[in-house]
């Protein structure tokens, strides 16, 4: 008698995630880490889909879309895959999926290894490639009539327990006295032969970089994959400046700068510029040396390379002397995450509801890519409810507003009951504003810290502004309920119109500190009779009338500030906190305007 096939809920998770993505010096390294994990998860989902299973997460349609897409390659699939399988041996299914994922990863690594020839330690390379992936799989029997939501929760608990078990392998050093550690991942050794760096310089690997096998696979992605457009942080910061290059009055200045480059046409590959136009790196003094390294057509002496670099830098300074405008050097690194999605998932009672949720997340991911591109940014990753991208400062806030709107609309369709209760899905956003020479890992760390700050209260925006010149780090957090983007825009408009100088914003901070000190020294917390909020609003208006620029009358000043001051309410400490938020938001808005715009020639970058 033939044995009946059983049903199981199976969940597979692929890692490592955060460490693997974070280890990046170049933006393309960062992108490929996210993209590769997404591709490995897609391979797991495709394998399950072809093994007599009913895919739940990600959506089956998303896999077909990704295969057919010939546009940009961006990771859209999270590292978790869930399906209902029909089998009598779930362990065999899990092993089949694991083999498919490992084969996919090793294929990527093999393509890179072939290009590196004898420049790496073979044994160490193979060990690191073999030891990278973490694959976990758990399953729960799913008999007919069972409650799907209960079994799904049980499967999640099994996965959490499984992840507490880790395999630890003994290290196998190549050199008896120890190996140099990777500059991007100190847990692994460098696989590069020090005497072979000349062979790998053409791949953008610097002589002072010691890289492990995993970092090399990410760095070499552009040489083993079909070429695609991928913006660097330099490109993104440069976006507001780009339109000026096509203006007639800049034609002569650009021609002179081009003449400087052309004198090195025998040493440099200038063909890309002829096809696609000016490279943004050529407009930043601190990026020219790197551009020269990556565009040399032959080996030259170090002194000659320094001479070429100095010549181009001199040409750039002559260009700025003529046009008298420099490009912005700051950009916005954005991270976004849905709030309490796990709690909402627990409300799903059937497979069909869960699949509908997966389809909604897939739709959101596609919209995210369109939004980021529309605002001249670069999407790094959009999987599930997570987003990682970087954008010009001039368009970042508009992008956040669009993302919030699309997220709420799309997720409301996944949870239609939220429309009846008014409990719409929300997301928290963290933004780090950093100088483009800031290490990429630091930019991501700041953005992640900002996102975590937002998630403490949920449905919030947090901005960290890391000034290159040092000093106090600017930080601002506010709930989307209060429309912080509109508030920042209003403050920027007032500054741009010339109603107030930057000094007014710092006077607001001093006002807050003054009242904070008085309140702290007072034993009687009711000293203001419960009307400190009213007093503070009047103090701000008094200061505004005093600091307004010539040409603005009192009525105009009060009319402009009244909507912004409406937030200063509540008892003593609450009102003071609102004043502090108002001051920090104003300082942030003005600094944003100064650093995100095309700047005068004498402003240092």
C-alpha positions as CSV (number, residue, x, y, z in Angstrom):
1,X,0.0,0.0,0.0
2,X,1.4,3.4,-1.0
3,X,2.3,5.7,1.9
4,X,0.3,8.9,2.0
5,X,2.4,12.1,1.6
6,X,2.5,14.3,4.6
7,X,2.5,18.1,4.8
8,X,5.0,20.3,6.7
9,X,5.7,23.9,7.2
10,X,9.3,24.5,6.5
11,X,11.4,27.6,7.2
12,X,14.9,28.2,5.9
13,X,17.2,31.1,7.0
14,X,20.4,32.1,5.4
15,X,23.2,34.0,7.0
16,X,25.4,35.7,8.1
17,X,23.4,38.9,7.4
18,X,24.5,42.1,9.2
19,X,28.3,41.3,9.4
20,X,28.4,40.2,5.8
21,X,26.7,43.3,4.5
22,X,28.5,45.7,6.8
23,X,32.0,44.7,5.7
24,X,32.5,47.1,2.8
25,X,34.8,49.9,1.8
26,X,33.1,50.7,-1.5
27,X,29.4,51.2,-2.1
28,X,29.5,48.4,-4.6
29,X,30.8,46.0,-1.9
30,X,27.9,47.1,0.3
31,X,25.4,46.5,-2.5
32,X,26.8,43.1,-3.5
33,X,26.7,41.8,0.0
34,X,23.0,42.6,0.2
35,X,22.4,41.4,-3.4
36,X,24.2,38.1,-2.9
37,X,22.2,37.2,0.2
38,X,19.0,38.0,-1.6
39,X,20.1,35.8,-4.6
40,X,20.9,32.9,-2.2
41,X,17.5,33.3,-0.6
42,X,15.9,33.3,-4.0
43,X,17.7,30.1,-4.9
44,X,16.4,28.5,-1.7
45,X,12.8,29.7,-2.6
46,X,13.1,28.5,-6.2
47,X,14.4,25.1,-5.1
48,X,11.5,24.7,-2.7
49,X,9.0,26.0,-5.3
50,X,10.2,23.2,-7.6
51,X,10.0,20.5,-5.0
52,X,6.2,20.0,-4.8
53,X,5.7,22.9,-2.3
54,X,3.4,25.8,-1.8
55,X,5.6,28.9,-1.4
56,X,4.4,31.4,1.3
57,X,7.3,33.8,1.7
58,X,8.5,35.3,-0.5
59,X,5.7,35.5,-3.0
60,X,6.1,33.1,-6.0
61,X,5.4,35.9,-8.4
62,X,8.3,37.8,-7.0
63,X,10.7,35.0,-8.1
64,X,9.5,35.1,-11.6
65,X,9.7,38.9,-11.8
66,X,13.3,38.8,-10.6
67,X,14.3,36.2,-13.1
68,X,12.8,38.2,-16.0
69,X,14.0,41.6,-14.9
70,X,16.9,43.0,-17.0
71,X,16.9,46.3,-15.2
72,X,19.1,47.1,-12.2
73,X,20.0,44.2,-9.9
74,X,18.9,45.0,-6.4
75,X,18.2,42.5,-3.6
76,X,14.4,42.2,-3.0
77,X,14.2,39.0,-1.0
78,X,14.9,38.7,2.7
79,X,17.0,35.9,4.1
80,X,14.0,33.9,5.4
81,X,12.0,31.5,3.2
82,X,8.7,29.8,4.3
83,X,6.8,27.1,2.4
84,X,4.4,24.2,2.9
85,X,6.0,21.1,1.5
86,X,4.4,17.7,0.6
87,X,6.9,15.0,1.5
88,X,7.6,12.1,3.8
89,X,11.2,13.2,4.3
90,X,11.5,16.9,5.2
91,X,15.1,16.5,6.2
92,X,16.0,15.4,2.6
93,X,14.2,18.5,1.3
94,X,16.2,20.8,3.6
95,X,19.4,19.1,2.5
96,X,18.5,19.6,-1.2
97,X,17.8,23.3,-0.5
98,X,21.1,23.7,1.4
99,X,23.0,22.1,-1.5
100,X,21.4,24.4,-4.0
101,X,22.3,27.5,-1.9
102,X,25.9,26.4,-1.4
103,X,26.3,25.6,-5.1
104,X,25.1,29.1,-6.0
105,X,27.5,30.7,-3.5
106,X,30.5,28.6,-4.7
107,X,29.7,29.5,-8.3
108,X,30.0,33.2,-7.5
109,X,33.3,32.5,-5.6
110,X,34.7,30.3,-8.4
111,X,34.2,33.0,-11.1
112,X,36.2,35.4,-8.9
113,X,38.9,32.8,-8.1
114,X,39.5,32.3,-11.8
115,X,40.3,36.0,-12.4
116,X,42.7,36.2,-9.5
117,X,45.1,33.5,-10.8
118,X,48.0,32.9,-8.5
119,X,47.6,36.1,-6.5
120,X,45.8,34.3,-3.5
121,X,46.5,31.5,-1.1
122,X,44.6,28.6,-2.5
123,X,44.0,26.6,0.7
124,X,43.0,29.6,2.7
125,X,40.7,30.8,-0.1
126,X,38.9,27.4,-0.2
127,X,38.5,27.2,3.5
128,X,37.0,30.7,3.9
129,X,34.6,30.1,1.0
130,X,33.5,26.8,2.4
131,X,33.0,28.2,5.9
132,X,31.0,31.4,5.1
133,X,27.3,30.3,4.8
134,X,25.1,29.7,7.7
135,X,22.0,27.6,6.6
136,X,19.3,26.8,9.1
137,X,16.1,24.8,8.4
138,X,13.3,23.7,10.7
139,X,9.9,22.1,9.9
140,X,6.6,21.4,11.7
141,X,4.1,18.7,10.7
142,X,0.9,20.3,9.3
143,X,-1.9,17.8,9.4
144,X,-5.3,18.5,7.7
145,X,-7.5,20.8,9.8
146,X,-4.6,22.1,11.9
147,X,-4.5,25.8,12.9
148,X,-1.9,27.4,10.5
149,X,-1.2,30.4,12.7
150,X,-0.4,28.2,15.7
151,X,2.0,25.9,13.6
152,X,3.6,29.0,12.0
153,X,4.4,30.4,15.4
154,X,5.8,27.0,16.5
155,X,8.0,26.9,13.4
156,X,9.4,30.4,14.3
157,X,10.1,29.2,17.8
158,X,12.0,26.2,16.5
159,X,14.1,28.5,14.2
160,X,15.0,30.7,17.2
161,X,16.1,27.7,19.1
162,X,18.1,26.3,16.2
163,X,20.0,29.5,15.8
164,X,21.4,29.1,19.4
165,X,23.4,26.1,18.1
166,X,26.5,27.2,16.3
167,X,29.3,25.2,14.6
168,X,32.8,26.3,15.6
169,X,35.7,25.1,13.4
170,X,39.4,25.2,14.3
171,X,41.4,27.8,12.4
172,X,44.0,26.6,10.0
173,X,46.7,29.2,9.6
174,X,48.9,29.2,6.5
175,X,51.9,30.9,8.0
176,X,53.5,29.4,11.1
177,X,53.9,32.8,12.7
178,X,50.4,34.0,11.9
179,X,48.7,35.7,9.0
180,X,47.7,39.3,8.2
181,X,44.1,39.9,9.0
182,X,41.6,41.3,6.5
183,X,41.1,45.1,6.7
184,X,37.4,44.6,6.2
185,X,36.8,41.6,8.4
186,X,39.2,41.0,11.3
187,X,37.8,37.6,11.9
188,X,39.4,36.3,8.7
189,X,43.0,36.4,7.3
190,X,44.0,38.0,4.1
191,X,44.3,35.6,1.2
192,X,46.3,37.9,-1.0
193,X,50.0,37.3,-1.7
194,X,51.8,40.5,-0.7
195,X,54.2,40.2,-3.6
196,X,51.3,39.9,-6.2
197,X,49.6,43.2,-5.5
198,X,50.6,44.6,-9.0
199,X,48.4,41.8,-10.5
200,X,45.2,42.9,-8.6
201,X,45.7,46.7,-8.7
202,X,43.6,46.8,-11.9
203,X,40.6,45.6,-9.9
204,X,40.7,48.6,-7.6
205,X,42.5,46.9,-4.8
206,X,44.9,49.2,-3.1
207,X,48.4,48.1,-2.0
208,X,47.6,48.7,1.7
209,X,44.4,46.6,1.6
210,X,44.6,43.1,3.0
211,X,41.4,41.3,1.9
212,X,39.9,37.9,2.8
213,X,38.2,35.7,0.2
214,X,34.7,36.9,1.0
215,X,35.7,40.6,0.7
216,X,37.3,39.8,-2.6
217,X,34.2,38.2,-4.0
218,X,32.3,41.4,-3.2
219,X,35.0,43.7,-4.5
220,X,35.3,41.7,-7.8
221,X,31.6,41.6,-8.5
222,X,31.8,44.2,-11.2
223,X,34.3,42.0,-13.1
224,X,32.4,38.8,-13.0
225,X,28.8,40.0,-13.4
226,X,27.1,41.8,-16.3
227,X,28.1,45.4,-16.1
228,X,25.4,47.6,-14.5
229,X,25.1,51.2,-13.5
230,X,25.7,51.6,-9.8
231,X,26.2,55.0,-8.2
232,X,28.9,55.7,-5.7
233,X,28.3,58.0,-2.7
234,X,30.4,60.5,-4.7
235,X,28.0,60.3,-7.6
236,X,25.0,60.8,-5.3
237,X,26.5,63.8,-3.5
238,X,27.4,65.3,-6.9
239,X,23.8,65.0,-8.3
240,X,22.7,68.6,-7.4
241,X,25.8,69.9,-9.2
242,X,25.5,67.7,-12.3
243,X,23.0,70.0,-14.3
244,X,25.4,72.9,-14.1
245,X,27.9,71.0,-16.3
246,X,25.6,71.4,-19.3
247,X,25.2,75.2,-19.0
248,X,26.8,77.3,-21.8
249,X,28.8,79.5,-19.5
250,X,30.7,76.5,-18.1
251,X,31.7,75.2,-21.5
252,X,35.1,76.9,-21.7
253,X,36.0,76.0,-18.2
254,X,35.2,72.3,-18.8
255,X,37.1,72.4,-22.1
256,X,40.2,73.6,-20.3
257,X,39.9,70.9,-17.6
258,X,39.4,68.3,-20.3
259,X,42.6,69.5,-22.0
260,X,44.5,68.7,-18.7
261,X,43.1,65.2,-18.7
262,X,43.8,64.6,-22.4
263,X,47.5,65.2,-22.0
264,X,47.5,61.9,-20.0
265,X,45.6,59.9,-22.6
266,X,48.5,57.5,-23.1
267,X,48.4,56.6,-19.4
268,X,44.7,56.9,-18.6
269,X,41.6,55.2,-20.1
270,X,39.3,58.1,-21.0
271,X,37.0,56.1,-23.1
272,X,34.3,56.0,-20.4
273,X,34.2,59.8,-20.3
274,X,33.7,59.9,-24.0
275,X,30.7,57.5,-23.8
276,X,29.1,58.7,-20.6
277,X,30.4,62.1,-19.8
278,X,32.3,63.5,-16.8
279,X,33.0,61.3,-13.8
280,X,31.9,62.8,-10.5
281,X,35.2,61.7,-8.9
282,X,37.0,64.3,-11.0
283,X,35.3,67.1,-9.2
284,X,36.6,66.2,-5.7
285,X,40.2,66.7,-4.8
286,X,40.2,63.8,-2.4
287,X,38.9,61.3,-5.0
288,X,41.2,62.1,-7.9
289,X,44.0,59.7,-6.7
290,X,41.6,56.9,-6.5
291,X,40.2,57.7,-10.0
292,X,43.7,57.7,-11.4
293,X,44.4,54.3,-9.8
294,X,41.4,52.7,-11.4
295,X,41.9,54.2,-14.9
296,X,45.6,53.6,-15.5
297,X,46.0,51.6,-18.7
298,X,49.6,50.5,-17.8
299,X,51.9,50.2,-14.9
300,X,53.7,53.5,-14.1
301,X,56.2,54.4,-11.4
302,X,54.7,55.8,-8.1
303,X,56.4,59.2,-8.8
304,X,54.7,59.3,-12.2
305,X,51.3,58.5,-10.8
306,X,51.7,61.2,-8.2
307,X,52.6,63.6,-11.0
308,X,49.5,62.7,-13.0
309,X,47.3,63.1,-9.9
310,X,48.9,66.5,-9.0
311,X,48.4,67.7,-12.5
312,X,44.7,66.8,-12.5
313,X,44.2,68.4,-9.1
314,X,45.7,71.6,-10.4
315,X,43.4,71.5,-13.4
316,X,40.4,71.1,-11.0
317,X,41.4,74.1,-8.9
318,X,41.7,76.2,-12.1
319,X,38.2,75.0,-13.1
320,X,36.8,76.2,-9.7
321,X,38.6,79.5,-10.0
322,X,36.6,80.1,-13.2
323,X,33.2,78.8,-12.2
324,X,33.3,79.9,-8.5
325,X,31.0,77.0,-7.4
326,X,31.9,73.7,-5.7
327,X,29.7,70.6,-5.4
328,X,28.2,69.4,-2.1
329,X,30.2,66.8,-0.3
330,X,27.5,65.4,2.0
331,X,24.9,62.7,1.3
332,X,22.1,60.9,3.2
333,X,22.4,57.3,4.1
334,X,18.8,56.0,4.8
335,X,17.5,52.9,6.6
336,X,13.9,52.0,7.0
337,X,12.1,49.2,8.8
338,X,8.4,48.4,9.4
339,X,7.0,48.6,12.9
340,X,5.6,45.6,14.7
341,X,5.4,43.5,11.6
342,X,5.8,40.3,13.6
343,X,2.8,41.2,15.7
344,X,0.7,41.8,12.6
345,X,1.9,38.5,11.2
346,X,0.5,36.7,14.3
347,X,-2.9,37.9,13.3
348,X,-2.8,36.0,10.0
349,X,-4.9,32.9,10.3
350,X,-4.5,31.1,7.0
351,X,-1.9,30.4,4.3
352,X,-3.8,32.5,1.9
353,X,-3.6,35.6,4.2
354,X,0.2,35.0,4.6
355,X,0.7,34.7,0.9
356,X,-1.3,37.9,0.4
357,X,1.0,39.6,2.9
358,X,4.0,38.4,0.9
359,X,2.6,39.7,-2.3
360,X,2.1,43.1,-0.6
361,X,5.7,43.2,0.5
362,X,6.9,42.3,-2.9
363,X,4.9,45.2,-4.4
364,X,6.4,47.6,-1.8
365,X,9.9,46.5,-2.7
366,X,9.3,47.3,-6.4
367,X,7.9,50.7,-5.5
368,X,10.9,51.5,-3.3
369,X,13.3,51.1,-6.2
370,X,11.2,53.5,-8.3
371,X,11.1,56.1,-5.5
372,X,14.8,56.0,-4.8
373,X,15.6,56.3,-8.5
374,X,13.1,59.1,-9.0
375,X,14.9,61.1,-6.2
376,X,18.4,60.5,-7.8
377,X,19.5,58.0,-5.1
378,X,20.9,54.5,-5.2
379,X,19.0,51.6,-3.7
380,X,21.2,49.1,-1.9
381,X,18.6,46.7,-0.6
382,X,14.8,46.5,-0.4
383,X,13.7,43.1,1.1
384,X,10.4,42.7,2.9
385,X,9.8,45.8,4.9
386,X,13.5,46.8,5.1
387,X,15.1,49.5,3.0
388,X,18.7,50.6,2.6
389,X,19.6,53.4,0.2
390,X,21.7,56.6,-0.1
391,X,20.4,59.8,-1.7
392,X,21.4,63.5,-2.3
393,X,20.6,65.7,0.6
394,X,18.5,67.9,-1.7
395,X,15.9,65.1,-2.4
396,X,16.2,62.8,0.6
397,X,13.3,64.3,2.6
398,X,10.9,64.0,-0.4
399,X,12.0,60.4,-0.8
400,X,11.2,59.6,2.8
401,X,7.7,61.2,2.5
402,X,7.1,59.1,-0.6
403,X,8.3,55.9,1.1
404,X,6.0,56.5,4.1
405,X,3.0,57.0,1.9
406,X,3.6,53.9,-0.2
407,X,4.4,51.8,2.8
408,X,1.2,52.7,4.6
409,X,-0.9,52.2,1.4
410,X,0.6,48.9,0.5
411,X,0.7,47.4,3.9
412,X,-2.9,48.5,4.6
413,X,-3.9,46.3,1.7
414,X,-2.1,43.4,3.4
415,X,-3.9,44.0,6.7
416,X,-7.4,45.3,5.6
417,X,-8.6,45.1,9.2
418,X,-6.3,48.0,10.0
419,X,-8.5,50.3,7.8
420,X,-11.4,49.6,10.1
421,X,-9.6,50.0,13.4
422,X,-7.4,53.0,12.2
423,X,-4.3,51.1,13.3
424,X,-2.5,51.6,10.0
425,X,1.0,49.9,9.5
426,X,3.8,52.3,10.2
427,X,7.6,52.3,9.7
428,X,10.6,53.9,11.3
429,X,13.3,55.8,9.4
430,X,16.9,56.5,10.3
431,X,19.0,58.9,8.2
432,X,22.7,59.6,8.6
433,X,24.1,62.7,6.9
434,X,27.8,62.2,6.4
435,X,30.7,63.5,4.4
436,X,31.5,61.3,1.4
437,X,35.0,60.5,2.7
438,X,33.5,59.1,5.9
439,X,34.1,55.3,6.0
440,X,31.1,53.5,4.6
441,X,30.9,51.3,7.6
442,X,30.6,54.4,9.9
443,X,27.8,55.9,7.7
444,X,25.8,52.6,7.9
445,X,26.4,52.4,11.6
446,X,25.1,55.9,12.2
447,X,22.0,55.2,10.0
448,X,21.3,52.0,11.9
449,X,21.6,53.8,15.2
450,X,19.2,56.4,13.9
451,X,16.8,53.8,12.8
452,X,16.9,52.1,16.2
453,X,16.3,55.4,17.9
454,X,13.2,55.9,15.7
455,X,11.9,52.4,16.6
456,X,12.0,53.2,20.3
457,X,8.8,55.1,19.8
458,X,7.9,53.8,16.3
459,X,6.5,55.7,13.4
460,X,9.3,58.2,13.7
461,X,12.1,59.9,11.8
462,X,15.6,60.3,13.3
463,X,18.4,62.2,11.6
464,X,22.0,62.1,12.7
465,X,24.2,64.8,11.1
466,X,27.9,64.0,11.3
467,X,29.9,67.1,10.6
468,X,33.4,66.4,9.2
469,X,34.7,69.5,11.0
470,X,33.8,67.8,14.4
471,X,31.9,69.5,17.2
472,X,28.5,68.5,18.5
473,X,26.8,65.9,16.4
474,X,23.4,67.1,15.4
475,X,20.5,64.8,16.1
476,X,16.8,65.2,15.7
477,X,13.9,62.7,16.3
478,X,10.2,63.3,15.8
479,X,7.1,61.2,15.2
480,X,5.7,61.2,11.7
481,X,2.4,62.1,13.3
482,X,3.8,65.6,13.7
483,X,4.9,65.7,10.0
484,X,8.6,66.5,10.8
485,X,9.4,66.7,7.1
486,X,7.0,69.6,6.5
487,X,8.5,71.3,9.6
488,X,12.0,71.0,8.3
489,X,11.0,72.2,4.9
490,X,9.2,75.2,6.4
491,X,12.3,76.1,8.4
492,X,14.5,75.8,5.4
493,X,12.1,78.1,3.5
494,X,12.3,80.8,6.2
495,X,16.1,80.6,6.1
496,X,16.2,80.7,2.3
497,X,13.9,83.6,2.2
498,X,16.3,85.4,4.5
499,X,13.8,86.0,7.4
500,X,16.4,84.7,9.9
501,X,20.1,84.0,10.0
502,X,21.6,80.8,11.3
503,X,22.3,82.6,14.6
504,X,18.6,82.6,15.4
505,X,18.6,78.8,15.5
506,X,21.5,78.7,18.0
507,X,19.8,81.4,20.1
508,X,16.8,79.1,20.4
509,X,19.1,76.4,21.8
510,X,20.6,78.9,24.3
511,X,17.0,79.9,25.3
512,X,16.2,76.2,26.1
513,X,19.4,75.8,28.1
514,X,18.7,78.9,30.1
515,X,15.2,77.8,31.1
516,X,16.3,74.2,31.7
517,X,18.9,75.5,34.3
518,X,16.3,77.7,36.0
519,X,13.8,74.8,36.3
520,X,16.5,72.5,37.6
521,X,17.4,75.0,40.4
522,X,13.9,75.6,41.4
523,X,12.5,73.4,44.2
524,X,8.9,74.5,43.3
525,X,8.2,72.7,40.0
526,X,4.9,74.7,39.7
527,X,6.9,78.0,39.7
528,X,5.4,78.9,36.3
529,X,1.9,78.1,37.3
530,X,1.5,75.4,34.7
531,X,2.0,78.0,31.9
532,X,5.6,77.5,31.0
533,X,4.5,76.4,27.5
534,X,2.8,79.8,26.9
535,X,5.8,81.6,28.3
536,X,8.2,79.7,26.1
537,X,6.2,80.4,23.0
538,X,6.2,84.1,23.8
539,X,10.0,84.0,24.5
540,X,10.6,82.5,21.0
541,X,8.4,85.2,19.4
542,X,10.3,87.9,21.3
543,X,13.6,86.5,20.2
544,X,12.3,86.2,16.6
545,X,11.2,89.8,16.5
546,X,14.6,90.8,17.8
547,X,16.6,88.6,15.3
548,X,14.5,89.1,12.2
549,X,16.3,90.4,9.1
550,X,15.6,93.9,7.8
551,X,12.5,94.1,5.6
552,X,10.4,91.7,7.6
553,X,7.8,93.1,10.0
554,X,6.5,91.7,13.2
555,X,3.3,90.4,11.8
556,X,5.1,88.4,9.1
557,X,7.5,86.8,11.6
558,X,4.7,85.8,14.0
559,X,2.6,84.4,11.2
560,X,5.5,82.3,9.9
561,X,6.4,80.9,13.3
562,X,3.0,80.3,14.9
563,X,2.3,76.9,13.2
564,X,5.8,75.7,14.2
565,X,5.4,76.9,17.8
566,X,2.1,75.1,18.3
567,X,4.0,72.0,19.4
568,X,5.4,73.7,22.5
569,X,2.7,72.5,24.9
570,X,2.3,70.5,28.2
571,X,3.7,70.8,31.7
572,X,7.2,72.1,32.5
573,X,9.5,69.4,31.4
574,X,7.4,68.4,28.4
575,X,7.2,72.0,27.2
576,X,11.0,72.4,27.6
577,X,11.6,69.2,25.6
578,X,9.4,70.6,22.8
579,X,11.5,73.8,22.8
580,X,14.7,71.7,22.6
581,X,13.2,69.7,19.7
582,X,12.2,73.0,18.0
583,X,15.7,74.4,18.4
584,X,17.5,71.2,17.2
585,X,15.2,70.9,14.2
586,X,15.9,74.5,13.2
587,X,19.7,74.0,13.5
588,X,19.3,70.8,11.5
589,X,17.3,72.5,8.8
590,X,19.8,75.3,8.3
591,X,22.8,73.0,8.3
592,X,21.0,70.8,5.8
593,X,20.6,73.8,3.5
594,X,24.2,74.9,3.9
595,X,25.8,71.5,3.3
596,X,23.4,70.0,0.8
597,X,23.5,72.8,-1.8
598,X,26.0,73.9,-4.3
599,X,28.4,76.1,-2.3
600,X,30.5,79.1,-3.0
601,X,34.2,78.6,-4.0
602,X,35.7,79.7,-0.7
603,X,33.7,77.2,1.3
604,X,35.9,74.2,2.2
605,X,34.9,70.7,1.4
